[in-house]
Every structure is written in C-alpha cells, then in structure tokens.
Amino acid sequence: MTNKNKENGSLLKKLLWWIPIIILGLMFALGACTRQESKSISAESFSSAESTQSKSISDESTTKHSEEITGTQSQKKHKQKNNKSKKHKKNKKQSQESSSETAEETSPESESTKESETAESREESVEENGNYTSKDDVALYIHTYGKLPVNYITKAQAQEMGWDPEKGNLSDVLPGMSIGGSAFGNYEGNLPRASGRRYFECDIDYDGGYRGPKRLIYSNDGLVFYTEDHYKTFEQLY
C-alpha cells in the first residue's frame, strides 16, 4: 500500500513536470501557426495592394490612352470640319466668281438685246409718212428709210417758194417744214472719209424763226452724226 502510494506520487510529479513543457510546446506551435497565417495574410494583402495598384495604373493608362484617342479624334474632326469649311468657302467664292463672270458676260448681251428691242420699238413708232424734227426720231428715220422725213425741204426749194434766210421766215412761208438735204462738204475732215462717200445735213428741233445750231450730218452709206454747236463737235449715232 505504501509502495503504491509512492508510485502514484512519483507519476503525479512527472505529469506536473511535463505539463508546463506540453503547454509551452502548444503555445510555440500556436504562435508558429499564428505567424504563418499573419505572413500569409500580409502576402495576400501585399498581393492585393499590388493588384489594386496595377489595376489603377492600368486604368489610368487606359484612361490616358482613351483621352489621347478622343483628343486625336477630336482634332481630326476639327481638322475635317475646318477643311470642309475652307472647301465650302472656296466653292462659295468660286460660285460667286462664276456668277459674277456669268453676269458680266450676260450683261452686254442683255444690254444689246434691250437696245435692239428699244430700236425695234422705235422703228415701229417712226412711220414713213410721219413728220419728225427731234434728234433721235430723225436719226432713226434716216437709219430706217435712208432718207429724210417728208417735212424736210432743201434750201433751193424753200427759196423758190419764198423763204429768205436773212429774214428767218421759213415758218411763215412753209409752216411745219424744216431745212434739210443739202450737201455737207466735210472740208475740215472731222468726219471719216471713204471713196464714194458723200455727206448731207438737216436742221434739228426747228420750231420757227431763224435756223438754230443743231444739225444731223448723214452719209449715203449709212453713217449718222449729230452736232449741237454748228459743226464744232460731232456725236456718232449710227
């Protein structure tokens, strides 16, 4: 009995001695596990941070590249827009120049047509048996019919019927008549000369009394000139 108690006491002492060692071992093992988990967590955290940073850099790079592409596209669009605008302005300018040239080319034709229509209208208004004394009407009559209106009479014919140039009595002797049809010598050479060409003269705007300074000088080949200062200056009408 005494021996058994001794053995039990010895076993208890051994257990008590190993318990601290076992506890220390467990604590060491637990600490090692904890450190390993901590390292693993740190590694995962670092990896996650690196991944996040890499993703952030990638996102920034993508954003920057996208902005560059957008900027390039915007510049291209702006350039294309400017080119289109320049092209439109150029086309508009060319169109305006073309319209201006067309107008310039058409204008003389229009004026010529207008003058032709006016002449035709006036030709219709100038009758062969009508009486005319104005510059335009008499010139048109000569141009149209190649002779003076019926209300003109030569100097010789008028003198035979009682006209005296010094008295200025033509309107008294021959009412409504004007002097015209006498030869004009063109001695000063103010009018163009040609072989076989002869000039004649007639009074313009005569309304009685003495003859005025206005004359029409016309040729046998269709030329018609007007002078308002008694042969000092001439204006060609036809």
C-alpha positions as CSV (number, residue, x, y, z in Angstrom):
1,M,0.0,0.0,0.0
2,T,2.7,2.3,0.9
3,N,4.7,1.4,-2.3
4,K,1.6,2.1,-4.4
5,N,1.1,5.5,-3.0
6,K,4.7,6.3,-3.6
7,E,4.4,5.2,-7.3
8,N,1.3,7.4,-7.6
9,G,3.0,10.3,-6.1
10,S,6.0,9.8,-8.5
11,L,3.7,9.6,-11.5
12,L,1.9,12.8,-10.5
13,K,5.2,14.6,-10.1
14,K,6.2,13.5,-13.6
15,L,2.9,14.7,-15.0
16,L,3.2,18.0,-13.2
17,W,6.7,18.4,-14.7
18,W,5.6,17.6,-18.3
19,I,2.5,19.8,-18.2
20,P,4.4,23.1,-18.5
21,I,6.6,21.6,-21.2
22,I,3.5,20.5,-23.1
23,I,1.8,23.9,-22.6
24,L,5.0,25.7,-23.9
25,G,5.1,23.4,-26.9
26,L,1.4,24.0,-27.6
27,M,2.0,27.8,-27.3
28,F,5.0,27.6,-29.5
29,A,3.1,25.6,-32.1
30,L,0.2,28.0,-31.8
31,G,2.5,31.0,-32.2
32,A,4.1,29.5,-35.2
33,C,0.7,28.9,-36.8
34,T,-0.3,32.4,-36.0
35,R,2.8,33.9,-37.6
36,Q,2.4,31.8,-40.7
37,E,-1.2,32.9,-41.0
38,S,-0.1,36.5,-40.4
39,K,2.6,36.2,-43.1
40,S,0.0,34.6,-45.4
41,I,-2.4,37.4,-44.7
42,S,0.3,40.0,-45.2
43,A,1.3,38.4,-48.5
44,E,-2.3,38.3,-49.6
45,S,-2.7,42.0,-48.6
46,F,0.5,42.9,-50.4
47,S,-0.5,41.0,-53.5
48,S,-4.0,42.6,-53.3
49,A,-2.3,46.0,-53.0
50,E,0.0,45.3,-55.9
51,S,-3.0,44.1,-57.9
52,T,-5.0,47.2,-57.0
53,Q,-2.1,49.4,-57.8
54,S,-1.5,47.6,-61.1
55,K,-5.2,47.9,-61.9
56,S,-5.2,51.6,-61.0
57,I,-2.1,52.1,-63.2
58,S,-3.8,50.1,-66.0
59,D,-7.0,52.1,-65.6
60,E,-5.0,55.4,-65.7
61,S,-3.1,54.2,-68.7
62,T,-6.4,53.1,-70.4
63,T,-8.0,56.4,-69.5
64,K,-5.0,58.4,-70.7
65,H,-4.9,56.4,-74.0
66,S,-8.7,56.9,-74.3
67,E,-8.2,60.6,-73.8
68,E,-5.4,60.6,-76.3
69,I,-7.6,58.8,-78.8
70,T,-10.5,61.1,-78.1
71,G,-8.3,64.1,-78.4
72,T,-6.9,62.8,-81.7
73,Q,-10.3,62.0,-83.0
74,S,-11.5,65.5,-81.9
75,Q,-8.5,67.1,-83.6
76,K,-9.2,65.0,-86.7
77,K,-12.9,66.0,-86.6
78,H,-11.9,69.7,-86.0
79,K,-9.4,69.5,-88.9
80,Q,-12.0,67.8,-91.2
81,K,-14.5,70.5,-90.1
82,N,-12.0,73.2,-90.9
83,N,-11.2,71.6,-94.2
84,K,-14.9,71.3,-95.0
85,S,-15.4,74.9,-94.0
86,K,-12.5,76.0,-96.2
87,K,-13.7,73.9,-99.1
88,H,-17.2,75.3,-98.6
89,K,-15.9,78.9,-98.6
90,K,-13.7,78.1,-101.6
91,N,-16.6,76.6,-103.5
92,K,-18.8,79.6,-102.5
93,K,-16.1,82.0,-103.7
94,Q,-15.7,80.1,-107.0
95,S,-19.5,80.1,-107.3
96,Q,-19.7,83.9,-106.7
97,E,-16.8,84.5,-109.1
98,S,-18.6,82.3,-111.7
99,S,-21.9,84.1,-111.1
100,S,-20.1,87.4,-111.4
101,E,-18.4,86.3,-114.7
102,T,-21.7,85.0,-116.0
103,A,-23.4,88.3,-115.1
104,E,-20.6,90.2,-116.8
105,E,-20.8,88.0,-119.9
106,T,-24.6,88.2,-119.9
107,S,-24.8,91.9,-119.1
108,P,-23.6,93.1,-122.6
109,E,-25.9,90.6,-124.2
110,S,-28.8,91.9,-122.1
111,E,-27.9,95.5,-122.9
112,S,-27.6,94.6,-126.6
113,T,-30.9,92.8,-126.5
114,K,-32.5,95.7,-124.7
115,E,-31.1,98.2,-127.2
116,S,-32.3,96.1,-130.1
117,E,-35.8,95.8,-128.6
118,T,-35.8,99.6,-128.0
119,A,-34.7,100.2,-131.6
120,E,-37.3,97.9,-132.9
121,S,-40.0,99.6,-130.8
122,R,-38.9,103.0,-132.0
123,E,-38.7,101.7,-135.6
124,E,-42.4,100.7,-135.2
125,S,-43.2,104.2,-133.9
126,V,-41.4,106.0,-136.8
127,E,-43.7,106.0,-139.7
128,E,-42.5,106.6,-143.3
129,N,-45.1,109.3,-143.8
130,G,-44.7,110.9,-140.4
131,N,-43.3,114.4,-139.6
132,Y,-40.2,114.4,-137.2
133,T,-37.8,117.1,-136.1
134,S,-36.1,115.7,-132.9
135,K,-32.5,114.3,-132.9
136,D,-33.4,110.7,-132.1
137,D,-36.5,110.5,-134.3
138,V,-34.9,112.0,-137.4
139,A,-31.7,109.9,-137.0
140,L,-33.8,106.7,-136.6
141,Y,-35.9,107.7,-139.6
142,I,-32.7,108.2,-141.8
143,H,-31.3,104.9,-140.4
144,T,-34.5,103.1,-141.2
145,Y,-35.6,104.5,-144.5
146,G,-32.4,106.0,-145.9
147,K,-33.9,109.4,-146.5
148,L,-35.3,112.5,-144.6
149,P,-38.9,112.7,-143.3
150,V,-41.5,114.3,-145.6
151,N,-41.4,117.6,-143.6
152,Y,-37.9,118.5,-144.8
153,I,-37.2,120.7,-147.8
154,T,-33.9,121.7,-149.4
155,K,-32.6,125.3,-149.3
156,A,-33.1,125.8,-153.0
157,Q,-36.7,124.5,-153.0
158,A,-37.6,126.7,-149.9
159,Q,-36.1,129.8,-151.6
160,E,-38.1,129.1,-154.7
161,M,-41.2,129.1,-152.5
162,G,-40.4,132.5,-150.8
163,W,-38.0,131.6,-147.9
164,D,-35.4,134.3,-147.2
165,P,-32.6,133.1,-144.8
166,E,-31.9,136.6,-143.7
167,K,-35.5,137.2,-142.6
168,G,-35.9,133.8,-140.9
169,N,-39.4,133.5,-142.3
170,L,-39.5,129.8,-143.1
171,S,-42.3,129.1,-140.6
172,D,-44.3,131.9,-142.2
173,V,-43.8,130.8,-145.8
174,L,-43.8,127.0,-145.2
175,P,-45.4,126.2,-141.8
176,G,-44.2,122.9,-140.3
177,M,-41.3,122.5,-142.7
178,S,-37.6,122.2,-141.9
179,I,-34.4,122.7,-144.0
180,G,-32.5,119.6,-144.9
181,G,-31.0,117.6,-147.7
182,S,-28.2,120.0,-148.8
183,A,-24.6,118.6,-149.3
184,F,-22.1,118.9,-146.4
185,G,-18.5,119.3,-147.7
186,N,-16.6,117.9,-144.6
187,Y,-13.8,120.2,-145.7
188,E,-12.1,120.1,-142.2
189,G,-12.1,116.3,-142.3
190,N,-13.8,116.0,-138.9
191,L,-15.9,113.1,-140.2
192,P,-14.5,109.8,-141.6
193,R,-13.8,109.8,-145.3
194,A,-14.1,106.9,-147.8
195,S,-14.2,106.5,-151.5
196,G,-17.6,107.5,-152.9
197,R,-18.9,108.7,-149.5
198,R,-20.9,111.9,-149.5
199,Y,-22.4,113.7,-146.6
200,F,-25.7,115.7,-146.2
201,E,-27.2,117.9,-143.5
202,C,-30.5,118.8,-141.9
203,D,-31.8,121.0,-139.2
204,I,-32.9,119.6,-135.8
205,D,-35.5,120.9,-133.4
206,Y,-36.6,123.8,-135.7
207,D,-39.7,125.5,-134.3
208,G,-39.8,128.7,-136.3
209,G,-37.7,131.8,-136.9
210,Y,-34.1,131.6,-137.8
211,R,-32.3,128.3,-138.1
212,G,-30.5,127.0,-134.9
213,P,-27.1,125.4,-134.5
214,K,-28.3,121.8,-134.2
215,R,-27.7,119.6,-137.2
216,L,-27.7,116.0,-138.3
217,I,-24.9,115.0,-140.7
218,Y,-25.7,111.8,-142.6
219,S,-23.9,109.9,-145.4
220,N,-25.0,108.0,-148.4
221,D,-23.6,104.7,-146.8
222,G,-25.5,104.8,-143.5
223,L,-23.4,107.0,-141.1
224,V,-25.3,109.5,-139.0
225,F,-23.7,112.2,-136.8
226,Y,-25.2,114.9,-134.5
227,T,-23.7,118.3,-133.8
228,E,-25.3,120.8,-131.4
229,D,-22.7,123.6,-131.8
230,H,-22.8,124.1,-135.6
231,Y,-20.2,121.6,-136.8
232,K,-17.6,122.2,-133.9
233,T,-18.2,118.8,-132.3
234,F,-19.8,115.6,-133.5
235,E,-21.6,112.6,-131.9
236,Q,-22.0,109.4,-134.0
237,L,-25.5,108.0,-133.7
238,Y,-25.3,105.3,-136.5
